[in-house]
């Protein structure tokens, strides 16, 4: 119950901030019957949201209804709001704040429990059944992938000599927030049009999550203390590669710093310009912080590689760094790749699926909004 109240508190804090910022991009609709709440939903026309590069699509989220009639009325209110905002398609669930609540209706893997940054719902919910009856279609499938404790990305591609890998402190990351956001734009524009892309404030959401970790979390263990000998060996093998060794030495040298280096947010930097051309943004499971237990689960939520630098060996080198550091912050961890990987992304299928285990499946629904009869 305590974690539930904390999650609700974060949701309320998010929408309270939006209200006081004077933004009219969302609505919350609540259905009552004899003064009892029987349903609710949020509707959003977030300017930072795109679906397959289109901006004329709005979203719904946090949908609850105790019967079909209530669900239908709530969705009609969402459609009316989004239609007045110029939207022509409604998709969901896309739950804000997305970094906390995720996207999609979960249809499998309920035994794996909640994880920060991922969508979840009651396994007995009939909401998807109601939406299908209303004309919605299953549009996009997402999966969560469990990454075994091994280094499976072979460093076959040599990192370009003009690129270096590094970690920064949280303060340094904040100073470069605009650069990271620009990297996000350069990474996604012109690539496979993603069905549910939200940028904007997400970088700040990552920073907030990092701030919730206790200072004791950042104490790096010596590799000799790691229980998994196979993983330990592979980590040491990687450290023979110059760019890995340089980054690892950087982390180990941080023990006397007041503010720890954020070892779950690796960056690739172009040496001659200092420009950020790659990043992997890993979310610690803040639900574990809320429970007051040690954090040992991580969600590799977002990978960003500048389109101009995609064939320079950056991704193969940078992607394993957070797994090495999380393994050395804690002796045991659960690492989920991508958080929610788009099933129809050929690059993701080629890179991840042969080496990982699908543990959860989710769908985002879609329906065209009917034009008003006026």
C-alpha positions in Angstrom: 0.0 0.0 0.0 2.9 2.4 0.8 4.4 2.1 -2.7 0.9 2.5 -4.3 0.4 5.8 -2.4 3.9 7.0 -3.5 3.2 6.2 -7.2 -0.1 8.0 -7.0 1.7 11.0 -5.3 4.1 11.2 -8.2 1.3 11.1 -10.8 -0.6 13.9 -8.9 2.6 15.9 -8.7 3.1 15.6 -12.5 -0.4 16.8 -13.3 -0.3 19.5 -10.7 2.8 20.9 -12.3 1.2 20.9 -15.7 -1.8 22.7 -14.3 0.2 25.5 -12.7 2.3 25.8 -15.9 -0.9 26.8 -17.6 -0.7 24.0 -20.1 -4.0 22.9 -21.8 -2.5 19.8 -23.4 -4.2 17.2 -21.1 -7.6 16.5 -19.5 -8.6 14.1 -16.8 -12.1 12.6 -17.0 -13.7 10.8 -14.0 -16.9 8.8 -14.2 -19.2 8.7 -11.1 -22.2 6.5 -10.2 -24.0 7.5 -7.0 -21.0 9.4 -5.9 -18.7 6.4 -6.4 -15.9 6.5 -8.9 -16.5 3.9 -11.6 -13.9 5.0 -14.2 -11.3 7.5 -15.2 -9.0 8.3 -18.1 -6.5 10.9 -19.2 -6.3 12.5 -22.6 -3.2 14.2 -23.9 -2.0 16.2 -27.0 1.6 16.4 -25.9 3.6 18.4 -28.5 6.6 16.2 -27.8 4.7 13.1 -28.8 4.9 11.7 -32.4 3.6 8.5 -33.9 5.4 7.4 -37.0 6.5 11.0 -37.5 2.9 12.2 -37.4 1.9 15.0 -34.9 -1.9 14.8 -35.5 -2.3 11.9 -33.1 -3.4 12.3 -29.5 -3.3 9.7 -26.7 -5.3 8.3 -23.8 -3.9 6.8 -20.6 -4.6 5.6 -17.1 -7.9 4.1 -18.4 -10.1 2.4 -15.8 -13.7 1.4 -16.2 -15.9 -1.1 -14.4 -18.0 -1.8 -17.5 -18.2 -1.3 -21.2 -20.7 1.7 -21.1 -18.4 3.6 -18.7 -15.4 2.9 -20.9 -17.2 4.1 -24.0 -18.3 7.3 -22.5 -14.8 8.1 -21.2 -13.2 7.4 -24.6 -15.8 9.6 -26.3 -14.8 12.5 -24.0 -11.2 11.9 -24.9 -12.0 11.9 -28.6 -14.0 15.2 -28.2 -11.1 16.9 -26.5 -8.5 15.6 -29.0 -10.7 16.5 -32.0 -10.9 20.1 -30.7 -7.1 20.1 -30.5 -6.8 19.1 -34.2 -6.0 15.5 -33.6 -7.3 12.9 -36.0 -6.2 9.6 -34.4 -6.3 8.4 -30.8 -3.7 6.0 -29.4 -3.1 4.4 -26.1 -2.5 3.7 -23.4 0.4 6.2 -23.3 0.6 7.0 -19.6 2.1 10.3 -18.4 4.5 10.7 -16.8 5.8 8.2 -19.3 9.1 7.6 -17.5 7.1 6.4 -14.5 4.2 4.6 -16.1 5.2 3.5 -19.6 3.0 2.7 -22.6 0.8 -0.2 -23.7 -1.6 -2.8 -22.3 0.3 -5.7 -20.8 -0.9 -9.1 -22.0 1.7 -11.4 -20.7 4.5 -11.7 -18.1 2.5 -10.5 -15.1 4.6 -12.9 -12.9 7.6 -10.6 -13.3 5.9 -7.8 -11.3 6.2 -4.0 -11.6 9.3 -2.3 -12.8 9.9 1.5 -13.0 9.4 2.9 -16.5 7.1 0.1 -17.7 3.4 -0.1 -18.2 1.3 -2.5 -16.2 -2.3 -3.3 -15.6 -4.7 -5.7 -13.9 -4.2 -9.1 -15.6 -8.0 -9.6 -15.4 -8.8 -6.2 -16.9 -11.4 -6.2 -19.8 -10.3 -2.8 -21.1 -8.7 -4.2 -24.2 -11.9 -6.2 -24.9 -13.9 -3.0 -24.5 -11.6 -1.0 -26.9 -11.7 -3.7 -29.6 -15.5 -3.6 -29.4 -15.4 0.2 -29.9 -13.4 -0.1 -33.1 -9.8 0.2 -31.8 -7.1 -2.0 -33.4 -3.9 -3.5 -31.9 -1.5 -1.2 -33.7 2.0 -1.6 -32.0 3.5 -4.5 -30.1 6.2 -3.9 -27.5 8.2 -6.4 -25.5 10.5 -6.3 -22.5 13.6 -8.4 -22.9 15.6 -10.0 -20.1 19.4 -9.8 -20.7 21.3 -12.8 -19.4 24.4 -12.1 -17.3 26.9 -12.3 -20.1 28.5 -9.9 -22.6 26.8 -10.9 -25.9 27.6 -7.9 -28.1 31.0 -8.9 -29.5 33.2 -5.9 -30.0 33.8 -6.7 -33.6 33.6 -3.2 -34.9 36.5 -0.9 -34.0 35.5 2.3 -32.4 36.5 5.3 -34.5 39.6 7.0 -33.1 37.7 10.4 -33.1 35.2 9.1 -30.6 35.7 8.5 -26.9 33.4 7.0 -24.3 32.8 8.6 -20.9 30.6 9.0 -17.9 29.7 12.4 -16.3 28.5 13.5 -12.9 24.8 14.3 -12.5 25.6 18.0 -12.4 27.6 17.8 -15.6 24.8 15.8 -17.2 22.3 18.6 -16.3 24.5 21.2 -17.9 24.4 19.2 -21.1 20.7 18.5 -21.0 20.0 20.5 -24.2 22.8 18.6 -26.0 21.3 15.3 -25.0 17.8 16.4 -26.1 19.3 17.5 -29.5 21.0 14.1 -29.7 17.6 12.5 -29.3 16.2 14.5 -32.3 19.2 13.6 -34.4 18.9 9.9 -33.5 15.3 9.4 -34.4 14.8 11.7 -37.4 15.0 9.8 -40.6 15.2 6.4 -39.0 12.4 3.8 -38.8 9.4 6.0 -37.8 8.7 4.9 -34.2 5.0 4.4 -33.4 5.2 6.1 -30.0 8.0 8.6 -29.5 8.1 11.0 -26.6 11.1 13.3 -26.1 10.9 16.7 -24.4 11.0 16.4 -20.6 12.1 12.7 -20.5 15.8 13.6 -19.9 14.9 15.5 -16.8 12.8 12.5 -15.7 16.0 10.4 -16.0 17.9 12.9 -13.8 15.1 12.8 -11.2 15.3 9.0 -11.1 19.0 9.1 -10.6 18.6 11.5 -7.7 16.4 9.1 -5.9 19.3 6.5 -5.5 21.0 6.6 -2.1 24.6 7.8 -2.2 25.7 4.4 -1.0 24.6 2.9 -4.3 27.4 4.5 -6.2 30.2 2.7 -4.3 31.9 0.6 -7.0 33.0 -2.8 -5.9 36.3 -4.4 -6.9 35.8 -6.9 -9.7 37.2 -9.6 -7.4 34.1 -9.3 -5.3 31.7 -10.1 -8.1 30.1 -13.5 -7.6 29.5 -14.3 -11.3 32.9 -15.6 -12.4 32.0 -15.9 -16.1 30.7 -12.3 -16.2 33.7 -11.2 -14.1 36.0 -12.7 -16.7 34.2 -11.1 -19.6 34.3 -7.7 -17.9 38.1 -8.1 -17.5 38.3 -9.0 -21.1 36.5 -5.9 -22.1 38.8 -3.8 -19.9 41.7 -4.8 -22.1 40.1 -2.7 -24.9 41.4 0.8 -24.5 38.1 2.7 -24.5 36.6 0.4 -21.9 39.7 0.6 -19.7 39.8 4.3 -19.8 36.1 4.6 -18.8 36.5 2.0 -16.0 39.6 3.8 -14.6 37.5 6.9 -14.6 34.9 5.3 -12.5 37.4 3.8 -10.0 39.1 7.1 -9.6 35.8 8.7 -8.5 35.8 7.3 -4.9 37.0 10.6 -3.4 34.6 12.8 -5.4 31.8 14.6 -3.6 29.3 13.8 -6.4 29.6 10.3 -7.9 29.9 9.7 -11.6 26.6 8.4 -13.0 27.7 5.0 -14.2 24.4 4.1 -15.8 24.4 6.9 -18.3 27.4 6.4 -20.7 28.1 8.9 -23.4 30.0 8.9 -26.7 31.8 12.1 -27.4 33.3 13.4 -30.6 36.8 14.4 -29.5 37.5 17.4 -31.8 34.1 19.1 -31.0 33.0 17.8 -27.7 29.7 17.0 -29.2 27.6 14.2 -27.7 27.0 11.6 -30.5 25.8 8.6 -28.5 24.1 7.8 -25.1 22.4 4.9 -23.3 19.9 6.1 -20.6 19.3 3.4 -18.0 16.5 3.7 -15.4 17.1 2.2 -12.0 14.0 0.6 -10.6 12.8 3.4 -8.3 9.9 1.3 -7.1 12.6 -0.6 -5.1 13.7 2.7 -3.6 10.1 3.4 -2.7 9.9 0.0 -1.0 13.2 0.8 0.9 15.0 -2.2 -0.5 18.4 -2.3 -2.4 18.1 -1.5 -6.0 19.1 -4.4 -8.2 16.8 -4.0 -11.3 17.6 -1.7 -14.2 15.7 -0.7 -17.4 17.9 0.2 -20.4 15.1 2.5 -21.6 16.7 4.6 -24.3 19.6 4.2 -26.7 20.6 7.3 -28.8 23.1 7.3 -31.6 23.6 10.4 -33.9 22.6 9.5 -37.5 25.9 10.9 -38.8 27.9 8.5 -36.5 25.9 5.3 -36.8 28.6 3.3 -38.5 31.5 4.2 -36.3 31.2 1.3 -33.9 29.7 3.4 -31.1 26.7 1.3 -30.2 28.6 -2.0 -30.0 31.0 -0.3 -27.6 28.7 1.8 -25.5 25.8 -0.7 -24.9 27.6 -3.0 -22.5 29.0 -0.3 -20.3 25.9 0.1 -18.0 25.7 -3.7 -17.6 29.3 -3.8 -16.4 28.8 -0.9 -14.0 25.5 -2.2 -12.6 27.1 -5.6 -12.0 29.8 -3.8 -10.0 27.5 -1.6 -8.0 25.7 -4.7 -6.9 26.6 -8.4 -6.9 23.3 -9.4 -8.4 21.1 -7.5 -10.8 18.3 -7.9 -13.2 18.9 -6.0 -16.4 16.0 -5.4 -18.9 17.0 -4.3 -22.4 15.1 -1.4 -23.9 12.3 -1.5 -21.3 9.8 -1.7 -24.2 11.3 -2.7 -27.5 9.2 -2.2 -30.6 8.5 -5.6 -32.0 8.6 -4.6 -35.7 11.9 -2.7 -35.5 14.3 -4.7 -37.7 17.4 -3.3 -36.0 16.1 -4.3 -32.6 15.1 -7.8 -33.7 18.5 -8.4 -35.2 20.5 -7.0 -32.3 18.5 -8.1 -29.2 16.2 -11.0 -29.9 18.8 -13.8 -30.5 20.5 -13.0 -27.2 17.6 -12.1 -24.9 14.4 -13.6 -23.4 11.0 -12.0 -24.0 9.4 -11.6 -20.5 6.5 -9.2 -21.2 4.3 -8.3 -24.2 2.2 -5.1 -24.5 0.1 -3.5 -27.2 -0.8 0.1 -28.0 -4.3 0.5 -29.5 -5.3 3.0 -32.2 -8.5 4.3 -33.7 -9.4 7.2 -36.0 -11.4 10.0 -34.4 -14.6 10.7 -36.2 -15.2 14.2 -37.4 -17.9 16.2 -35.7 -21.3 16.3 -37.5 -21.5 20.0 -37.2 
